[in-house]
Amino acid sequence: MESVWLATIGKVVVAIGVSEQILTTDKGLKLQGQQIAVTGDWIQTFGTALEAIGGTEVLSEEQVQIPTYFVP
């Protein structure tokens, strides 16, 4: 569940950075907005990766619990 929150926080940070880029004409603030957006992208990517890892672990556990039968 924490991974979903990380991904969501990343999306919000990206939105803040992009908004800063759009709403300013100052080149320094545009660069700062871009840095914030990229940081948000990394946070979002990390959260999504954790979510995928967790899903893989759950799938592996479920496959072990379900016996497989071969019917010829």
N, C-alpha and C positions, 0 to 999 in steps of 0.2 A: 504494500500500500504506500510505503514511503516513496517508492520509485515514481508513482503517479503524481505525488505531490511535487517531487523534484522536477518532473517534466512540466507540470503546470507553472511552477515558479519560473522555470526557464522561459516559458511562453510569455509570461508577464514581463520579465526583464527584457526580452526581445521587443515587445510592444513599447516599452518605455524608451528604449534606445532608438527605435525607428521613429517614434513620435518626436523625440528630441531632434532627430535629423530633419524631419519634415518641417517642424515649426520654427527653425532658426535659420538665419542667414549668415551667422558667424561661422567661419571655417573651423575654428578651434572647437566650437560646440558641436559642429557636425561630426568632427573626428571623434570627440568624446561619445557622441550618440552611437557612432559605428562601433566603438570599443565595447560599449554597454550591450549592443545588439549581439555582437560576436560572443561575449561572455554568456549571454542568455542562451545562445545556440548551444554552447558547450554544456551548460547546465541541463538543458533539455535533452541533449544527446546522452548524457550520463544517466539521467533518469529513465530514458527509454531503453538503454542497454540493460540497466538493472531489472527493468520490467521484463525484458526478453529472457534474461537469465532465470528469473524467478518462474516464468512460465515454463521454461524448459525443465526446470527441476520438478515442478508439479507434474508435468506430463510424464517424466521418467518414473516418478513414484507411482503414478496411476497405472502405468504399463506393467510394473513389477507386481502390483496387487491383482491384476486381472490375469487369470490363467488362460493360456491359449490352447485350443484344441485343434488338432488336424483331422479333418474329415475327408477321406479319399473319395 
